[in-house]
């Protein structure tokens, strides 16, 4: 019962950071016009903020991919998760660590400069991580 109440409180706090996280996502999309969508989600697939269609499905798939990526980096001794890049015929899907409990997933056109994508998305992920981790810290302090 206590765990359920704690989880509910954490989710409520995460949602209070939604406007700030969405603002960061929109600033990222303005800096990188080749992005076609972006979302921030908890590691378990809860959408925190999104600027893309089908955010729930993308967040769920991100959580699944994150699980595999975590196991892969652990099994190969590569350290903690930082990012994941998937290239498809019609573009890219990239996921970046955002603090200790969230991720940033972006969708991009195939013509994007991947180096620029990494530079800008890493910065945005760090800022989103600060926002989300700060919201969670306030929950624990309360």
MDAnalysis code that builds the backbone (N, CA, C; Angstrom):
import MDAnalysis as mda
import numpy as np

u = mda.Universe.empty(426, n_residues=142, atom_resindex=np.repeat(np.arange(142), 3), trajectory=True)
u.add_TopologyAttr("name", ["N", "CA", "C"] * 142)
u.add_TopologyAttr("resid", np.arange(1, 143))
u.add_TopologyAttr("resname", ["UNK", "UNK", "UNK", "UNK", "UNK", "UNK", "UNK", "UNK", "UNK", "UNK", "UNK", "UNK", "UNK", "UNK", "UNK", "UNK", "UNK", "UNK", "UNK", "UNK", "UNK", "UNK", "UNK", "UNK", "UNK", "UNK", "UNK", "UNK", "UNK", "UNK", "UNK", "UNK", "UNK", "UNK", "UNK", "UNK", "UNK", "UNK", "UNK", "UNK", "UNK", "UNK", "UNK", "UNK", "UNK", "UNK", "UNK", "UNK", "UNK", "UNK", "UNK", "UNK", "UNK", "UNK", "UNK", "UNK", "UNK", "UNK", "UNK", "UNK", "UNK", "UNK", "UNK", "UNK", "UNK", "UNK", "UNK", "UNK", "UNK", "UNK", "UNK", "UNK", "UNK", "UNK", "UNK", "UNK", "UNK", "UNK", "UNK", "UNK", "UNK", "UNK", "UNK", "UNK", "UNK", "UNK", "UNK", "UNK", "UNK", "UNK", "UNK", "UNK", "UNK", "UNK", "UNK", "UNK", "UNK", "UNK", "UNK", "UNK", "UNK", "UNK", "UNK", "UNK", "UNK", "UNK", "UNK", "UNK", "UNK", "UNK", "UNK", "UNK", "UNK", "UNK", "UNK", "UNK", "UNK", "UNK", "UNK", "UNK", "UNK", "UNK", "UNK", "UNK", "UNK", "UNK", "UNK", "UNK", "UNK", "UNK", "UNK", "UNK", "UNK", "UNK", "UNK", "UNK", "UNK", "UNK", "UNK", "UNK", "UNK", "UNK"])
u.atoms.positions = np.array([
    [0.822, -1.190, 0.000],
    [0.000, 0.000, 0.000],
    [0.868, 1.256, 0.000],
    [1.911, 1.262, 0.850],
    [2.800, 2.425, 0.909],
    [3.506, 2.635, -0.425],
    [3.931, 1.542, -1.027],
    [4.612, 1.634, -2.325],
    [3.684, 2.222, -3.377],
    [2.444, 1.774, -3.402],
    [1.472, 2.297, -4.366],
    [1.245, 3.793, -4.156],
    [1.160, 4.207, -2.912],
    [0.987, 5.630, -2.621],
    [2.214, 6.431, -3.037],
    [3.396, 5.872, -2.780],
    [4.625, 6.551, -3.183],
    [4.719, 6.692, -4.695],
    [4.385, 5.613, -5.415],
    [4.411, 5.662, -6.883],
    [3.414, 6.680, -7.422],
    [2.237, 6.725, -6.822],
    [1.227, 7.690, -7.243],
    [1.721, 9.122, -7.015],
    [2.356, 9.361, -5.884],
    [2.907, 10.687, -5.578],
    [4.024, 11.047, -6.549],
    [4.874, 10.070, -6.880],
    [5.952, 10.322, -7.834],
    [5.389, 10.689, -9.200],
    [4.399, 9.960, -9.655],
    [3.805, 10.257, -10.966],
    [3.158, 11.637, -10.980],
    [2.530, 12.007, -9.876],
    [1.926, 13.343, -9.775],
    [3.008, 14.420, -9.874],
    [4.115, 14.225, -9.176],
    [5.212, 15.188, -9.224],
    [5.821, 15.258, -10.614],
    [5.979, 14.114, -11.263],
    [6.522, 14.108, -12.614],
    [5.623, 14.905, -13.562],
    [4.336, 14.773, -13.376],
    [3.410, 15.495, -14.256],
    [3.459, 17.005, -14.007],
    [3.879, 17.427, -12.809],
    [3.997, 18.862, -12.551],
    [5.145, 19.464, -13.350],
    [6.124, 18.653, -13.709],
    [7.249, 19.125, -14.517],
    [6.923, 19.108, -15.998],
    [5.725, 18.647, -16.361],
    [5.370, 18.457, -17.765],
    [5.526, 19.712, -18.610],
    [5.063, 20.856, -18.141],
    [5.137, 22.090, -18.937],
    [6.583, 22.477, -19.222],
    [7.435, 22.364, -18.216],
    [8.846, 22.709, -18.414],
    [9.530, 21.720, -19.358],
    [9.222, 20.451, -19.209],
    [9.805, 19.428, -20.084],
    [9.316, 19.631, -21.512],
    [8.041, 19.910, -21.685],
    [7.502, 20.153, -23.022],
    [8.162, 21.380, -23.640],
    [8.408, 22.405, -22.848],
    [9.104, 23.590, -23.347],
    [10.492, 23.250, -23.860],
    [11.204, 22.404, -23.127],
    [12.545, 21.989, -23.560],
    [12.471, 21.181, -24.851],
    [11.470, 20.320, -24.965],
    [11.291, 19.536, -26.198],
    [11.030, 20.462, -27.376],
    [10.191, 21.443, -27.188],
    [9.876, 22.378, -28.279],
    [11.085, 23.228, -28.659],
    [11.889, 23.624, -27.681],
    [13.117, 24.370, -27.999],
    [14.084, 23.492, -28.797],
    [14.169, 22.214, -28.440],
    [15.010, 21.282, -29.188],
    [14.525, 21.182, -30.632],
    [13.235, 21.052, -30.812],
    [12.687, 20.941, -32.178],
    [12.913, 22.217, -32.976],
    [12.917, 23.366, -32.307],
    [13.192, 24.627, -33.005],
    [14.666, 24.695, -33.426],
    [15.566, 24.173, -32.586],
    [16.996, 24.197, -32.914],
    [17.365, 23.180, -33.989],
    [16.594, 22.090, -34.071],
    [16.894, 21.011, -35.023],
    [15.633, 20.768, -35.859],
    [15.463, 21.518, -36.938],
    [14.220, 21.437, -37.712],
    [13.965, 20.085, -38.385],
    [14.982, 19.240, -38.495],
    [14.788, 17.925, -39.121],
    [14.148, 16.910, -38.179],
    [13.868, 17.318, -36.936],
    [13.159, 16.421, -36.025],
    [11.690, 16.396, -36.409],
    [11.119, 15.221, -36.393],
    [9.703, 15.067, -36.723],
    [8.855, 14.755, -35.496],
    [9.501, 14.557, -34.363],
    [8.783, 14.293, -33.131],
    [9.753, 14.096, -31.993],
    [9.235, 14.260, -30.778],
    [10.070, 14.058, -29.591],
    [9.175, 13.802, -28.393],
    [9.695, 13.044, -27.445],
    [8.969, 12.814, -26.204],
    [9.934, 12.521, -25.078],
    [9.500, 12.853, -23.885],
    [10.217, 12.473, -22.672],
    [9.340, 11.467, -21.956],
    [9.968, 10.423, -21.451],
    [9.219, 9.365, -20.781],
    [10.019, 8.842, -19.599],
    [9.303, 8.261, -18.656],
    [9.988, 7.574, -17.568],
    [10.583, 6.288, -18.132],
    [11.499, 5.712, -17.388],
    [12.150, 4.488, -17.850],
    [11.163, 3.338, -18.030],
    [10.011, 3.403, -17.352],
    [9.018, 2.342, -17.499],
    [7.951, 2.648, -18.545],
    [8.119, 3.726, -19.316],
    [7.236, 3.992, -20.445],
    [6.110, 4.985, -20.200],
    [6.106, 5.683, -19.076],
    [5.086, 6.701, -18.815],
    [5.471, 7.979, -19.552],
    [4.597, 8.473, -20.410],
    [4.869, 9.706, -21.146],
    [4.839, 10.877, -20.169],
    [5.911, 11.643, -20.133],
    [5.994, 12.825, -19.287],
    [5.610, 14.075, -20.057],
    [6.036, 14.142, -21.310],
    [5.691, 15.249, -22.203],
    [6.002, 14.789, -23.625],
    [5.185, 15.236, -24.572],
    [5.382, 14.767, -25.942],
    [4.993, 15.824, -26.951],
    [5.726, 15.822, -28.043],
    [5.434, 16.654, -29.194],
    [5.538, 15.754, -30.425],
    [4.702, 14.717, -30.419],
    [4.688, 13.749, -31.507],
    [3.376, 12.966, -31.468],
    [3.014, 12.421, -32.586],
    [1.837, 11.548, -32.640],
    [2.203, 10.188, -32.049],
    [1.225, 9.480, -31.573],
    [1.407, 8.126, -31.043],
    [2.446, 8.062, -29.927],
    [2.434, 9.053, -29.048],
    [3.428, 9.131, -27.983],
    [3.381, 7.914, -27.058],
    [2.186, 7.437, -26.721],
    [2.073, 6.301, -25.800],
    [2.766, 5.064, -26.359],
    [2.530, 4.776, -27.627],
    [3.152, 3.608, -28.255],
    [4.657, 3.743, -28.359],
    [5.123, 4.937, -28.730],
    [6.560, 5.176, -28.840],
    [7.217, 5.060, -27.466],
    [6.559, 5.580, -26.427],
    [7.108, 5.493, -25.071],
    [7.201, 4.038, -24.617],
    [6.197, 3.246, -24.927],
    [6.224, 1.829, -24.547],
    [7.354, 1.095, -25.269],
    [7.517, 1.366, -26.552],
    [8.603, 0.736, -27.306],
    [9.965, 1.226, -26.828],
    [10.032, 2.502, -26.449],
    [11.275, 3.037, -25.894],
    [11.651, 2.297, -24.618],
    [10.672, 2.055, -23.750],
    [10.945, 1.330, -22.511],
    [11.471, -0.072, -22.804],
    [10.894, -0.737, -23.799],
    [11.356, -2.077, -24.167],
    [12.782, -2.021, -24.716],
    [13.046, -1.066, -25.604],
    [14.389, -0.918, -26.178],
    [15.401, -0.548, -25.095],
    [14.973, 0.277, -24.157],
    [15.849, 0.668, -23.052],
    [16.244, -0.547, -22.219],
    [15.287, -1.427, -21.978],
    [15.588, -2.651, -21.236],
    [16.652, -3.481, -21.927],
    [16.535, -3.625, -23.233],
    [17.529, -4.386, -23.992],
    [18.872, -3.655, -23.973],
    [18.851, -2.343, -24.163],
    [20.089, -1.564, -24.175],
    [20.809, -1.653, -22.825],
    [20.056, -1.579, -21.733],
    [20.661, -1.691, -20.407],
    [21.324, -3.058, -20.211],
    [20.631, -4.090, -20.645],
    [21.202, -5.436, -20.523],
    [22.437, -5.592, -21.402],
    [22.395, -5.015, -22.593],
    [23.516, -5.126, -23.518],
    [24.746, -4.387, -22.993],
    [24.560, -3.160, -22.508],
    [25.712, -2.420, -21.985],
    [26.277, -3.095, -20.738],
    [25.398, -3.646, -19.926],
    [25.850, -4.343, -18.724],
    [26.616, -5.610, -19.090],
    [26.063, -6.404, -19.994],
    [26.683, -7.677, -20.368],
    [28.032, -7.492, -21.055],
    [28.207, -6.371, -21.741],
    [29.453, -6.128, -22.465],
    [30.426, -5.251, -21.695],
    [30.034, -4.846, -20.492],
    [30.918, -4.042, -19.666],
    [31.119, -2.621, -20.160],
    [30.132, -2.085, -20.853],
    [30.259, -0.741, -21.420],
    [29.778, 0.365, -20.485],
    [29.331, 0.018, -19.306],
    [28.890, 1.031, -18.349],
    [27.416, 1.331, -18.479],
    [27.002, 2.425, -17.836],
    [25.589, 2.795, -17.820],
    [25.092, 3.288, -19.167],
    [23.787, 3.237, -19.336],
    [23.151, 3.655, -20.586],
    [23.321, 5.156, -20.808],
    [23.662, 5.533, -22.033],
    [23.760, 6.938, -22.425],
    [22.820, 7.251, -23.590],
    [22.868, 6.422, -24.635],
    [22.015, 6.690, -25.795],
    [21.890, 5.464, -26.684],
    [20.867, 5.526, -27.522],
    [20.568, 4.453, -28.460],
    [20.139, 5.098, -29.765],
    [20.712, 4.679, -30.885],
    [20.371, 5.245, -32.192],
    [19.957, 4.120, -33.130],
    [18.780, 4.284, -33.737],
    [18.283, 3.317, -34.709],
    [18.064, 4.062, -36.018],
    [18.606, 3.517, -37.102],
    [18.443, 4.138, -38.414],
    [17.555, 3.250, -39.272],
    [16.459, 3.836, -39.732],
    [15.558, 3.128, -40.622],
    [15.624, 3.728, -42.020],
    [14.901, 3.153, -42.935],
    [14.897, 3.653, -44.312],
    [14.383, 5.088, -44.419],
    [13.488, 5.471, -43.496],
    [12.880, 6.798, -43.589],
    [13.290, 7.728, -42.444],
    [14.361, 7.379, -41.757],
    [14.828, 8.287, -40.726],
    [15.398, 7.581, -39.516],
    [15.538, 8.350, -38.451],
    [16.192, 7.896, -37.236],
    [15.244, 7.942, -36.041],
    [15.495, 7.048, -35.099],
    [14.902, 7.102, -33.771],
    [16.083, 7.065, -32.810],
    [16.164, 8.069, -31.956],
    [17.278, 8.130, -31.016],
    [16.729, 8.328, -29.608],
    [17.308, 7.626, -28.659],
    [16.905, 7.741, -27.263],
    [18.133, 8.098, -26.442],
    [17.960, 9.084, -25.572],
    [19.051, 9.602, -24.748],
    [18.662, 9.532, -23.278],
    [19.614, 9.208, -22.426],
    [19.378, 9.246, -20.992],
    [19.030, 10.678, -20.604],
    [18.049, 10.828, -19.723],
    [17.633, 12.145, -19.218],
    [17.588, 12.050, -17.703],
    [18.726, 12.238, -17.087],
    [18.796, 12.099, -15.640],
    [18.810, 10.633, -15.242],
    [18.364, 10.389, -14.024],
    [18.433, 9.028, -13.483],
    [17.181, 8.203, -13.727],
    [16.080, 8.850, -14.144],
    [14.836, 8.090, -14.230],
    [14.006, 8.381, -15.476],
    [14.571, 9.073, -16.451],
    [13.807, 9.408, -17.650],
    [14.685, 9.284, -18.891],
    [14.017, 9.303, -20.031],
    [14.705, 9.283, -21.320],
    [14.043, 10.293, -22.257],
    [14.815, 10.737, -23.215],
    [14.332, 11.591, -24.291],
    [14.425, 10.781, -25.570],
    [13.327, 10.645, -26.284],
    [13.319, 9.945, -27.569],
    [12.941, 10.935, -28.651],
    [13.737, 10.960, -29.716],
    [13.475, 11.869, -30.835],
    [13.367, 11.081, -32.133],
    [12.554, 11.597, -33.023],
    [12.385, 11.034, -34.360],
    [12.935, 12.056, -35.342],
    [13.709, 11.605, -36.321],
    [14.369, 12.542, -37.225],
    [14.311, 12.068, -38.669],
    [14.350, 13.045, -39.559],
    [14.386, 12.772, -40.997],
    [15.715, 12.118, -41.364],
    [15.758, 11.397, -42.488],
    [17.005, 10.714, -42.863],
    [18.136, 11.681, -43.232],
    [17.810, 12.911, -43.584],
    [18.833, 13.872, -44.003],
    [19.468, 14.630, -42.839],
    [19.142, 14.286, -41.609],
    [19.658, 15.006, -40.446],
    [21.166, 14.802, -40.297],
    [21.828, 15.801, -39.792],
    [23.230, 15.698, -39.421],
    [23.248, 15.000, -38.056],
    [23.703, 13.771, -38.019],
    [23.627, 12.970, -36.801],
    [24.495, 13.563, -35.689],
    [25.609, 14.148, -36.040],
    [26.440, 14.797, -35.038],
    [25.702, 15.944, -34.357],
    [25.001, 16.753, -35.147],
    [24.206, 17.854, -34.590],
    [23.066, 17.306, -33.740],
    [22.436, 16.247, -34.217],
    [21.372, 15.609, -33.444],
    [21.892, 15.206, -32.070],
    [23.027, 14.516, -32.039],
    [23.591, 14.094, -30.760],
    [23.904, 15.295, -29.865],
    [24.537, 16.299, -30.407],
    [24.912, 17.471, -29.622],
    [23.695, 18.127, -28.975],
    [22.684, 18.406, -29.772],
    [21.506, 19.113, -29.272],
    [20.643, 18.230, -28.366],
    [20.474, 16.962, -28.738],
    [19.616, 16.081, -27.940],
    [20.273, 15.719, -26.610],
    [21.573, 15.590, -26.587],
    [22.258, 15.326, -25.312],
    [22.052, 16.494, -24.348],
    [22.172, 17.699, -24.864],
    [21.944, 18.888, -24.022],
    [20.510, 18.933, -23.513],
    [19.563, 18.684, -24.417],
    [18.154, 18.695, -24.016],
    [17.872, 17.581, -23.015],
    [18.453, 16.410, -23.237],
    [18.272, 15.307, -22.307],
    [18.802, 15.638, -20.916],
    [19.935, 16.316, -20.860],
    [20.501, 16.712, -19.566],
    [19.566, 17.679, -18.853],
    [19.020, 18.639, -19.590],
    [18.107, 19.620, -18.984],
    [16.810, 18.938, -18.525],
    [16.278, 18.053, -19.343],
    [15.063, 17.315, -18.968],
    [15.338, 16.456, -17.741],
    [16.512, 15.846, -17.694],
    [16.886, 15.058, -16.527],
    [16.908, 15.895, -15.255],
    [17.422, 17.116, -15.343],
    [17.421, 18.014, -14.184],
    [15.994, 18.314, -13.730],
    [15.116, 18.563, -14.685],
    [13.721, 18.878, -14.355],
    [13.022, 17.689, -13.703],
    [13.170, 16.517, -14.295],
    [12.490, 15.318, -13.798],
    [13.076, 14.883, -12.457],
    [14.395, 14.845, -12.370],
    [15.018, 14.438, -11.106],
    [14.685, 15.430, -10.001],
    [14.618, 16.717, -10.340],
    [14.233, 17.723, -9.350],
    [12.820, 17.511, -8.853],
    [11.910, 17.171, -9.750],
    [10.528, 16.902, -9.354],
    [10.463, 15.683, -8.442],
    [11.242, 14.662, -8.747],
    [11.245, 13.464, -7.906],
    [11.864, 13.741, -6.537],
    [12.883, 14.578, -6.482],
    [13.487, 14.936, -5.199],
    [12.490, 15.667, -4.314],
    [11.684, 16.530, -4.922],
    [10.662, 17.242, -4.132],
    [9.647, 16.262, -3.562],
    [9.344, 15.198, -4.285],
    [8.419, 14.174, -3.790],
    [9.012, 13.471, -2.570],
    [10.294, 13.155, -2.639],
    [10.936, 12.443, -1.538],
    [11.097, 13.318, -0.309],
    [11.268, 14.629, -0.529],
    [11.407, 15.551, 0.597],
    [10.098, 15.799, 1.317],
    [8.983, 15.623, 0.587],
    [7.668, 15.910, 1.167],
    [7.209, 14.856, 2.141],
])
